[in-house]
Amino acid sequence: MVLTVSLRRSTGYSHWGTWIHLQSLFIITTTFFCFCLSDAASFASGIVGDASSRFRNHPRRTFGLANIVKPSGRNKPNEQCWAETSRLSSENPSVDRAESDAAFYVHIPYCRRRCRYCDFAIVPIGPVETSGREEMNSSFAERQNTGFRLMDISYRDTVLAEIEMILRTTKRPRTLRSIYFGGGTPSLAPVSSIKSILEAILDGPNSPFVLADDAEITIEMDPGTFDLTKLRSLKEIGFNRISLGVQSFDDSILEAIGRVHRCSDVLECINMIKTVFGDEANYSIDLISGLPGLNLAKWVETLQTALSFSPNHLSLYDLQVEQGTVFHRWYREDDDPGPALKPAVSYPADYMPLPSVGDCAFMYKYASGYLKSRGYEHYEISSYAYTGSNKGAASSPRRNGRSRHNQIYWEIGSDWYAAGLGATSSLNRHSFQRPRQMADYLSWVKGQDGKDIPSWLLDEPSIAFDVDCRSDDIDFLSDTIMTRLRTADGLSLDWIANTFQEGETKVSAVLRGAELALSLDMAHTVEENNAERYLRLSDPVGFLFSNSIISSIFVELEGVCGH
């Protein structure tokens, strides 16, 4: 049986209807959670257990919330997200974050082709030349490049128009801790387009945005989509962090999942990054477990190869088979949603089977233990930040390698702006997702001209940020529980008690929902910061079963809140 909490990610974050599914999930969740935990003893045996151990009862493909990712729309199987509401600071539950703190996400949808697992808001552009070189191999290639340049101009101008609307309607100064160009593959866009968008955000007429002193400006890049010249240009215009979509170092696996690059491209691009940014380059490597053809030995080798490059951040995602993708036609299970009968499928020569459920669970556990032993902090279900002495971060909880942009998404009290195809912004509890189809997005932006300020763009402070207001907004609470329990820092129980009407009653409901996990050491409560109470999921087992644990908490909250 598969239990999947329906967390849908676009690019930014789209809303999750938490309570809609609770009635149907109640029996499934309770039965499934207990059934899965029957093997708890094997999980408890250690983070890096015997490679032959099997986890037959583990949820298929989606280990709790492990497949949710960084708030960009990278071409990854788990780039699914939901729109969070405004939240109070997790660092101090009695004080909201500074009003000026915010982030800005820009979606660049271009991809050379759609990967076989991808269901995101992208535009396949084919093998066009995007590095800045002018030579063409054929008249067809020249026409293809001309078509892409014309499309890019249209898209860039539309994004600039949306940014101009944001500048015009933002009435108070905002300090940006992060600007993030996600996709898609932003490194396929011309540097001139990226520069004009970045300048519009920071230097546009009456722009309210200023960069924090330690702000990160990140761009997602795929191996084989840039050269030294392009990389130097990106550094010159302000980019200081790179998220590199590696996914695998095995050429046969890369071919099977529909990626264009090969391992040699990865080695070349990492050398270029270190040439341009130095040995202390701030970059992240994205990898996917559970891929076709991946076994335990190859996964161990994958992690070892990744660490040989000394990245200061790793994002590890488990494959999620999404409806509408090539992989859904190939690998859909009998209990997956979709047509009652599987269509006839013609498999290509590079088809490979998926690893077993047990192997996928072991990959997650092994990665957690191995990376922590090598100086990486497992600070979020899918994210690892280097904190070893070589980076000088051992005594600093900021934690040199933590992604500032991802941190903003998981914080209580954060705002983020967004622009571009399918992107989702969240401002003062107003969340909004842009259209996912190019023609729809272009028409939508054009239709905003001359309109009054839309509600989803309002960023005026509201009573939602007043800690004295005992809000009963259950969507607010449920979103916060989801985002905080996916982090190593955990969920502040005192924040719940101090923020909501009958707060201690809700705290009791949360603890009842987590009771089984607490009894099996999959979760624990701690007191920190002047006896402030936190609920945290254990690493890695609690993270593996976070989906079931959180669903159980929601069932208990439903009874308390009368939904």
Secondary structure, DSSP 8 states (H G I E B T S, - for coil): ----------BS-----TGGGHHHHHHHHHHHHHHHGGGHHHHHT-SS--TT---TTS-SS--TTTT---SS--S-TT-----------SS-TTS---TTEEEEEEE--EESS--TT--SS-EE--S---SS----SSHHHHHHHHHHHHHHHHHHHHHHHHHHHHHHH--S-EEEEEEEEESS-GGGS-HHHHHHHHHHHHHSTT--EEEEEEEEEEEEE-TTS--HHHHHHHHHTT--EEEEEEE-S-HHHHHHTT-S--HHHHHHHHHHHHHHH-TT--EEEEEEES-TT--HHHHHHHHHHHHTT--SEEEEEE----TTSHHHHHH--TTSSS-SS-------TT------HHHHHHHHHHHHHHHHHTTEEEEETTEEEE-SGGGT-TT-TTTTTS-HHHHHHHSTT--EEEESTTBEEEETTEEEE--SSHHHHHHHHHHHTT----GGG-----GGG-TTS-B--HHHHHHHHHHHHTBSS-EEHHHHHHHBTTHHHHHHHHHHHTHHHHHTTSEEEEEETTTEEEEEE-TTHHHHTHHHHHHHHHHHHHHHHT-
